[in-house]
Amino acid sequence: MSSAEILEEAGFRVLEAESVDQAVRILQANGNGIRLLFTDVQMPPSNRDGFELARTCADAWPDIHILVASGLVRPGDGDLPEGAIFINKPFSADLVYDRLQDLLPTDEQPAPLRQVFK
C-alpha cells in the first residue's frame, strides 16, 4: 500500500508532489487548508530534500503537522523541525496510523483514523 493510499484510508484528502519545489507550490496554494505534511527525505529531482521541505513548512505554516520518512537516512541534529515525527521505511499502515494519532490532536484526526485503534 502506498503512502497516499494509507492516508486516504485514514480519511485524508491527499495532494501529491513529485519534488520539493512542487510540494512548496502546493503548500503556497493550499497551506491554510492542509493539516499534515507527509514527506520522504529523498524527493528527486531537486537539490533540496524532505528535511528542508519539513523545515520550510514548519516556518511558513506552523499549524501543519509533519511526518518524515526515509529508508536510507536518519535525521541529524536540526534536520527535523520541532514537533515533527520521523519514521523508518519500509513502514506498515498500522505504524503510520499510530504515528498520526501521536502527531495530530484528536479533534484534527479524520473520523476513519480515530476508529483505527478503538
Phi, psi and omega per residue, in radians:
M1 nan 2.314 -3.136
S2 -1.334 2.872 3.089
S3 -1.016 -0.756 3.139
A4 -1.075 -0.725 3.131
E5 -1.150 -0.676 3.095
I6 -1.066 -0.799 -3.130
L7 -1.166 -0.721 3.107
E8 -1.099 -0.714 3.106
E9 -1.102 -0.538 3.124
A10 -1.401 -0.069 3.065
G11 1.811 0.106 3.125
F12 -1.520 2.578 2.909
R13 -1.558 2.187 -2.979
V14 -1.801 2.306 2.986
L15 -1.994 2.037 -3.055
E16 -1.738 2.558 3.077
A17 -2.291 2.530 3.139
E18 -1.694 -0.166 -3.126
S19 -2.585 2.882 3.073
V20 -1.071 -0.762 -3.122
D21 -1.049 -0.756 3.114
Q22 -1.157 -0.680 3.107
A23 -1.088 -0.726 3.122
V24 -1.116 -0.716 3.101
R25 -1.086 -0.710 3.100
I26 -1.111 -0.749 3.105
L27 -1.102 -0.729 3.133
Q28 -1.089 -0.642 -3.115
A29 -1.417 -0.471 -2.992
N30 -2.283 0.114 -2.969
G31 -0.880 -0.689 -3.104
N32 -1.216 -0.326 3.140
G33 -1.797 0.047 -3.097
I34 -1.719 2.330 3.129
R35 -1.807 -0.398 -2.992
L36 -2.480 2.356 2.936
L37 -1.951 2.099 3.070
F38 -2.058 1.951 -3.062
T39 -2.263 2.595 2.946
D40 -1.491 2.667 3.089
V41 -1.181 -0.780 -3.120
Q42 -1.522 2.018 3.139
M43 -2.340 1.450 3.137
P44 -1.317 2.893 -0.220
P45 -1.592 1.974 -3.101
S46 -2.807 2.708 3.012
N47 -1.577 0.046 3.080
R48 -1.918 2.716 -3.115
D49 -2.146 -3.123 -3.112
G50 -1.128 -0.497 3.055
F51 -1.110 -0.778 3.117
E52 -1.131 -0.703 3.079
L53 -1.042 -0.764 3.138
A54 -1.069 -0.762 3.130
R55 -1.164 -0.727 3.104
T56 -1.054 -0.794 3.135
C57 -1.075 -0.816 -3.113
A58 -1.091 -0.660 3.138
D59 -1.222 -0.762 -3.043
A60 -1.526 -0.542 -3.089
W61 -2.321 1.295 -3.019
P62 -1.117 -0.258 3.136
D63 -1.493 -0.128 3.125
I64 -1.454 2.278 3.097
H65 -1.463 2.549 -2.976
I66 -2.216 2.258 3.056
L67 -2.170 2.171 -3.093
V68 -2.068 2.405 -3.123
A69 -2.254 2.607 3.006
S70 -2.834 2.566 3.016
G71 -1.845 -0.056 -3.060
L72 -1.962 -0.608 -3.083
V73 -2.255 2.762 3.028
R74 -2.022 2.650 -3.114
P75 -1.197 2.440 3.017
G76 -1.714 -3.125 3.112
D77 -0.994 2.244 3.085
G78 1.444 -0.069 -3.138
D79 -1.223 -0.740 -3.101
L80 -1.718 2.411 3.022
P81 -1.223 2.777 3.130
E82 -0.985 2.348 3.097
G83 1.559 -0.238 3.126
A84 -1.297 2.679 3.122
I85 -2.067 2.433 3.104
F86 -1.932 2.412 3.021
I87 -2.261 2.558 3.094
N88 -1.450 2.541 3.003
K89 -1.741 2.602 -0.033
P90 -1.293 2.655 3.127
F91 -2.232 2.757 3.089
S92 -1.658 2.805 3.054
A93 -1.031 -0.707 -3.135
D94 -1.070 -0.680 3.102
L95 -1.125 -0.759 3.118
V96 -1.080 -0.795 3.126
Y97 -1.034 -0.752 -3.141
D98 -1.072 -0.811 -3.128
R99 -1.178 -0.633 3.095
L100 -1.129 -0.671 3.097
Q101 -1.176 -0.566 3.050
D102 -1.204 -0.651 -2.998
L103 -1.398 -0.719 -3.025
L104 -1.737 2.314 3.003
P105 -1.023 2.608 -3.070
T106 -0.924 -0.705 -3.100
D107 -1.246 -0.167 3.084
E108 -1.816 -0.001 -3.138
Q109 -1.510 2.299 3.032
P110 -1.044 2.623 -3.089
A111 -0.916 -0.770 3.140
P112 -1.043 -0.627 3.125
L113 -1.169 -0.711 3.133
R114 -1.101 -0.469 -3.100
Q115 -1.477 -0.277 -2.996
V116 -1.009 -0.787 -3.041
F117 -1.946 0.382 3.116
K118 -1.309 nan nan
